[in-house]
């Protein structure tokens, strides 16, 4: 459980306490300041961002309880009970992060973050940014929204609270929600 590179441990620790709203609002504000985004455009961007995060979280929680799949901690400890002769249990496994008390699949952090990224990519471009996210002694720097979602995916897997497929499915769900919301909500006036 402790065998992970320090940078991945830092990312896991950071995104364990810094959730989607506290990640993406500062990231958007930094990008908007650098690009000289007007006040009305800022208001629209932040509204779309927070609507996307909210809609993604509502959707993902419904999905979690529909599929009701176990977390890595439960799966690894009970590997001998899954009727698969190729797996065995490891009852001493402890994840790096404390396991949340709801089903794993799909990842809520992924769904919310990829919905946010879908909005950000469309509004500000996919890369060429200068974003710094900080909490305590951990400072993460990014030049693209993709780098943020990549770290969030790693944070959940290296933290031991998600499988990679939880992240991939959450990402897909979030991208679809963000794209739909961008196309259908708070459209700018005039020809589209």
N, C-alpha and C positions, 0 to 999 in steps of 0.2 A: 504494500500500500504506500510505502514511502519512496519507492524506486521510480522517481520521475525527475526530469530535469528541473532545475530551480526556476527557470523562466515559465515553465508550464505550471509549477506549483504556485508561482505568483499570480498567474492568470486565473487559476482555479480559485485562489483566495479572493482576488479582486472581484470576479464575477459571482462569487458566492454571496457577497453583500451588496454589490452594485447591480441592481436589476435594470430592466430595459428602459424604464423612464429616466432613471438617473444616469444611464449610459448615453442614450440617443439625444436627449434634450441638450446637454452640454456639447455633444459632437456637432449637432446642427447649428447651435449658436456660434461655435467657433468657425464653422464653414461659412455661415452667413456673414459674420463680421469680416472675414478675409475676402469674400466676394462682393462686399458692399451692398448686400441685399436691402431693398427698401423696406420700410416698416410694414406696409400692407403685405408685401411678399413674405416677410418674416412671420406675420400673423397667420397667413395661409399655410405656410410650411409647418409651423408648430401645431396648428390645428390638425392638418392631415397626418402628421407624425403621431400625435397622441390618439387620434381616432384609430389609426392603423394598429398601434400597440394594444389599445383597448379591445378592438374587434378581434384581433388575433388571440388575445388571452381568453376572451369569452369562448371563442371557437375551440381552442385547444383544450380547455377544461372539459368541455362536452366530449371531445374526442377521447381524452384520458379515461373518463368513466365509461365510455362505450367499449373501448378495447380492454381496459383494466389489466394491463401488462405489468409484471413485476419489475422491480428495480434490480440493478446488478447485485446489491448486497443480498437480497432474498434469493435471487437466482444462483449466485455462487455458493451460498451456504447450503442451498437445497439441491444442488446439482445431481445428487444421487437419487432424488425423488422424482425426476422428470421423465421416467420411462425411456431414457436414452442411455444405452449401455456405454456410450462413448464419453459420457460426462460423469464426474464424481463431485461430491460436495466438498467444500472447504469451509468448515464451520468456524474457523478462526479469522476469516476475511473481515476486514473493517475498511470501509471506504475512507478516502482522505477527507472528504466533506461529509457532514451529517446528512443522512438520507432524508429527503422530504417525505411527508406523511400522506402522499397521494400517488397514484399510478405514474409510471415513467413515460409512457408512450402516448403521443409524441411529446417532445420537449417544449415546455412553455417558453423558456428563455429563447430557444431557437425560433419558435413561431413568432413571438413578439419582435425579435431582433431582425429577422428577415423581412417582416412586414415593414419595419422602420427603414431597413436598407432599401427596399423597393421604392419607397417614397424618396429617400435621399438620392439614390442613383438617378431617378427621373428629374428631380429638381436641380441638383447641383453637379451632376456628372459622377462617374464611378470612381475616379481617382484624381490625384493631383492636389489633395487636401493636406492640411497640417493640423492634426488633431492630437491633443494630449489629454488623457483621462487619468486622474490621480485620486488616490485614497491612501492616507497615511504615507508610508515609505514607498508604496508601489506607484510607479508612473509608467503608463503605457502610451506609446506614440504610434500614430498611424498615418498613412498617406491615402488610404482608401477605406470605404465602408466595408468592402469585402474582408479586409484584414481584421476588422472588428468582429464580424460574424465568424471568421475562422477561429479567432481566439475564444469566442464564446462557445463554439463547438468543442474545442479542446478542453476548455475549463470544465465542462460538464462530464466529459469522458475521463480526463485525467483526474478529476475529482472523485470519480468512482460512483457517480449518482445517475449516469445515463449510459446507455449503449450508443454506439455510433448511429445505428438505424433510428434511434429516437430523435437524434439531431437532424438527420437527413429528412425524415418525414415532417418534423416541425418546420424545417427550412422551406420545404415545398409548400406547406400549408401557409406559412407566413408570406412567401412571395406571391402566392395567388391572392391572398387577402389584400396585400399592399397594392398590387396591380389593379385589382377591381376597385378599390377605394380611390386610387389616383384617377382612374378613368371616369368614375361616376360621382365623385363628391367634390364639392367646393371648386368646381371648374372655373377658370378665369372667364371673365366677360369677353364677348366678341367671338369671331370665328375660331373654331378649334382645329 
